Amino acid sequence: RLAVFTDPDCPHCRSLHPILKELTKKQKDLKVEIYLYPLVSLHPKAYDTARSLMASRQLRQLDDAFAGRVVPSPRGNAGKVSVDAIMAFAEQQGIYSTPTILLPNGALYRGPRSLEGLLEGIGQAKGKQP
């Protein structure tokens, strides 16, 4: 399992998204969990985008957001509770930047954001399960 804290308006997150999709094709047993963590101070529109994505739970809309395409605005308070919970959890854990990747053993991945780098980090983490 790979946990990824990501902001739909973050340029680094946008470049990581297709790499994560390729990673899941190569590692069939790997589950990538996306936690939408908008960095509102840097990307003020990301909060509403994250809320909309959480409410829809559609991979197509997630792909659209990371491709820089407009996603529908959230209705009412849709997605608010989920996004707020992710933001609070991330901050409690000392996560203040995106993308932040947690490896299968719970270690923070700090290597290159490339397919090869992630595969190597995952391989190392699997050998060091707590």
ZAVO-80380 format. One record per residue: residue in three letters; x, z, y of N, C-alpha, C in turn. Coordinates in steps of 0.2 Angstrom, whole numbers, padded with zeros to 4 digits, always signed. Layout:
// residues N
ALAXZYXZYXZY/...
// end
This chain:
// residues 130
ARG+0004+0000-0006+0000+0000+0000+0004+0000+0006/LEU+0003-0004+0011+0006-0005+0017+0001-0003+0023/ALA+0003+0002+0027-0002+0003+0033+0002+0000+0039/VAL-0002-0004+0043+0000-0007+0049-0004-0005+0054/PHE-0001-0002+0059-0005+0000+0066-0003-0006+0070/THR-0008-0009+0073-0008-0015+0076-0012-0016+0082/ASP-0010-0019+0087-0014-0021+0093-0016-0028+0093/PRO-0022-0030+0094-0024-0037+0094-0021-0041+0100/ASP-0019-0038+0105-0017-0041+0111-0009-0041+0111/CYS-0006-0037+0107+0001-0037+0107+0005-0043+0104/PRO+0009-0046+0108+0013-0052+0106+0017-0051+0099/HIS+0020-0045+0098+0024-0044+0092+0019-0043+0086/CYS+0013-0040+0087+0008-0040+0082+0005-0046+0080/ARG+0005-0051+0085+0002-0057+0084+0007-0061+0080/SER+0013-0060+0081+0018-0064+0077+0019-0061+0070/LEU+0017-0055+0069+0018-0051+0063+0012-0053+0058/HIS+0006-0055+0061+0000-0056+0057+0001-0061+0052/PRO+0003-0067+0054+0004-0072+0048+0009-0070+0043/ILE+0014-0066+0045+0019-0064+0040+0016-0059+0035/LEU+0011-0055+0038+0008-0051+0033+0003-0054+0028/LYS+0000-0060+0031-0004-0064+0026+0000-0067+0021/GLU+0006-0070+0023+0010-0073+0018+0013-0067+0013/LEU+0014-0061+0015+0017-0056+0011+0012-0054+0006/THR+0005-0054+0007+0000-0053+0002-0001-0058-0003/LYS+0001-0064-0001+0001-0070-0006+0007-0069-0011/LYS+0013-0066-0008+0019-0066-0013+0018-0059-0017/GLN+0015-0054-0014+0015-0048-0017+0008-0046-0019/LYS+0005-0049-0025-0002-0049-0026-0004-0041-0027/ASP+0000-0037-0029-0002-0030-0030-0002-0026-0024/LEU+0000-0029-0018+0001-0025-0012-0006-0025-0008/LYS-0008-0020-0006-0013-0019-0001-0011-0018+0006/VAL-0013-0022+0010-0011-0021+0017-0017-0018+0021/GLU-0016-0012+0024-0022-0009+0027-0020-0010+0035/ILE-0025-0013+0038-0024-0014+0046-0028-0008+0049/TYR-0024-0005+0054-0027+0000+0058-0027-0003+0065/LEU-0032-0004+0068-0032-0007+0075-0031-0001+0080/TYR-0025-0002+0083-0023+0003+0088-0021+0000+0094/PRO-0026-0001+0099-0025-0004+0105-0021+0000+0110/LEU-0016-0003+0112-0012+0001+0117-0014-0001+0124/VAL-0019+0003+0126-0023+0001+0132-0019+0001+0139/SER-0014+0005+0139-0010+0005+0145-0006-0002+0146/LEU-0005-0005+0140-0002-0012+0141-0006-0017+0140/HIS-0012-0016+0136-0017-0022+0135-0024-0019+0136/PRO-0026-0019+0142-0032-0016+0144-0038-0019+0140/LYS-0038-0025+0138-0044-0028+0135-0044-0027+0127/ALA-0038-0024+0125-0037-0023+0117-0042-0018+0115/TYR-0044-0014+0118-0049-0008+0116-0056-0012+0114/ASP-0058-0016+0118-0065-0019+0117-0064-0024+0111/THR-0058-0027+0111-0057-0032+0105-0057-0028+0099/ALA-0053-0023+0099-0053-0019+0093-0059-0016+0090/ARG-0063-0014+0095-0070-0011+0094-0074-0017+0090/SER-0074-0023+0093-0078-0028+0090-0075-0030+0083/LEU-0069-0030+0082-0066-0031+0076-0068-0026+0071/MET-0068-0020+0073-0070-0014+0068-0078-0015+0066/ALA-0082-0017+0071-0089-0017+0070-0090-0023+0065/SER-0087-0029+0066-0088-0035+0062-0085-0034+0055/ARG-0079-0031+0055-0075-0031+0048-0075-0038+0045/GLN-0074-0043+0049-0073-0050+0047-0066-0052+0048/LEU-0063-0054+0042-0056-0057+0042-0055-0063+0047/ARG-0060-0067+0047-0060-0073+0052-0059-0071+0059/GLN-0063-0065+0061-0062-0063+0068-0056-0060+0069/LEU-0053-0056+0064-0046-0053+0065-0041-0059+0066/ASP-0042-0064+0062-0037-0070+0062-0038-0073+0069/ASP-0044-0074+0072-0045-0077+0078-0042-0072+0084/ALA-0043-0066+0083-0040-0062+0088-0032-0062+0089/PHE-0029-0062+0083-0022-0063+0083-0019-0070+0084/ALA-0024-0075+0084-0022-0081+0086-0023-0082+0094/GLY-0025-0077+0097-0026-0077+0104-0033-0080+0106/ARG-0038-0081+0101-0044-0084+0103-0049-0078+0105/VAL-0054-0079+0109-0059-0074+0111-0063-0072+0105/VAL-0064-0066+0104-0069-0063+0100-0075-0061+0103/PRO-0081-0060+0100-0087-0058+0104-0085-0051+0106/SER-0089-0049+0112-0088-0042+0115-0092-0038+0110/PRO-0090-0031+0110-0094-0026+0106-0100-0025+0109/ARG-0105-0023+0105-0112-0021+0108-0113-0014+0108/GLY-0115-0011+0113-0116-0004+0114-0109+0000+0112/ASN-0110+0004+0108-0104+0008+0106-0101+0006+0099/ALA-0103+0000+0097-0101-0003+0091-0093-0002+0090/GLY-0091+0001+0085-0083+0001+0083-0080+0007+0087/LYS-0083+0010+0092-0080+0015+0096-0077+0021+0092/VAL-0081+0024+0088-0079+0030+0084-0073+0028+0079/SER-0073+0022+0076-0068+0020+0072-0061+0019+0076/VAL-0062+0016+0081-0056+0014+0085-0053+0021+0088/ASP-0057+0025+0091-0055+0031+0094-0052+0036+0089/ALA-0055+0036+0082-0052+0040+0077-0045+0037+0075/ILE-0044+0031+0075-0037+0028+0074-0032+0030+0079/MET-0034+0029+0085-0030+0030+0091-0028+0038+0091/ALA-0033+0042+0089-0031+0049+0089-0026+0051+0083/PHE-0028+0048+0078-0023+0049+0072-0016+0047+0073/ALA-0016+0041+0076-0009+0038+0077-0005+0042+0082/GLU-0008+0045+0087-0005+0049+0092-0003+0055+0089/GLN-0007+0058+0085-0006+0065+0081+0001+0064+0077/GLN+0001+0058+0074+0007+0056+0070+0013+0054+0074/GLY+0013+0054+0080+0018+0052+0084+0020+0044+0084/ILE+0014+0040+0083+0015+0033+0083+0012+0031+0090/TYR+0017+0028+0094+0015+0026+0101+0017+0018+0102/SER+0019+0015+0097+0020+0008+0098+0017+0003+0093/THR+0016-0003+0094+0014-0008+0089+0019-0014+0089/PRO+0019-0017+0083+0016-0014+0077+0021-0009+0074/THR+0017-0004+0071+0021+0001+0067+0019+0000+0060/ILE+0023+0000+0055+0022-0001+0048+0025+0005+0044/LEU+0020+0007+0040+0022+0013+0035+0022+0010+0028/LEU+0028+0011+0025+0029+0008+0018+0025+0012+0013/PRO+0025+0009+0007+0022+0012+0001+0024+0020+0000/ASN+0030+0022+0002+0032+0028+0000+0031+0033+0007/GLY+0027+0030+0012+0026+0034+0018+0031+0034+0023/ALA+0037+0030+0022+0042+0030+0026+0040+0024+0032/LEU+0043+0026+0038+0042+0021+0043+0047+0015+0042/TYR+0044+0009+0043+0048+0003+0042+0051+0001+0049/ARG+0057+0001+0049+0061-0001+0056+0065-0007+0055/GLY+0064-0011+0050+0068-0017+0049+0065-0023+0052/PRO+0068-0029+0051+0066-0035+0054+0059-0037+0052/ARG+0055-0039+0057+0048-0041+0056+0048-0049+0053/SER+0051-0049+0047+0051-0056+0044+0049-0055+0037/LEU+0047-0060+0033+0044-0059+0027+0050-0056+0022/GLU+0056-0059+0023+0061-0057+0019+0063-0049+0020/GLY+0063-0047+0026+0064-0040+0028+0059-0036+0025/LEU+0053-0038+0026+0047-0033+0023+0048-0033+0016/LEU+0049-0038+0012+0050-0038+0005+0055-0034+0003/GLU+0061-0034+0007+0066-0029+0005+0064-0022+0006/GLY+0061-0021+0012+0059-0014+0013+0054-0011+0008/ILE+0049-0015+0006+0044-0013+0001+0048-0012-0005/GLY+0052-0016-0007+0056-0015-0013+0060-0009-0014/GLN+0063-0007-0008+0067-0001-0007+0062+0005-0008/ALA+0056+0004-0004+0052+0010-0004+0049+0011-0011/LYS+0048+0006-0015+0045+0007-0022+0050+0011-0026/GLY+0056+0010-0025+0061+0014-0029+0062+0021-0027/LYS+0059+0023-0021+0060+0029-0018+0053+0033-0017/GLN+0048+0032-0021+0042+0035-0021+0043+0043-0021/PRO+0039+0046-0016+0040+0054-0016+0037+0057-0022/
// end
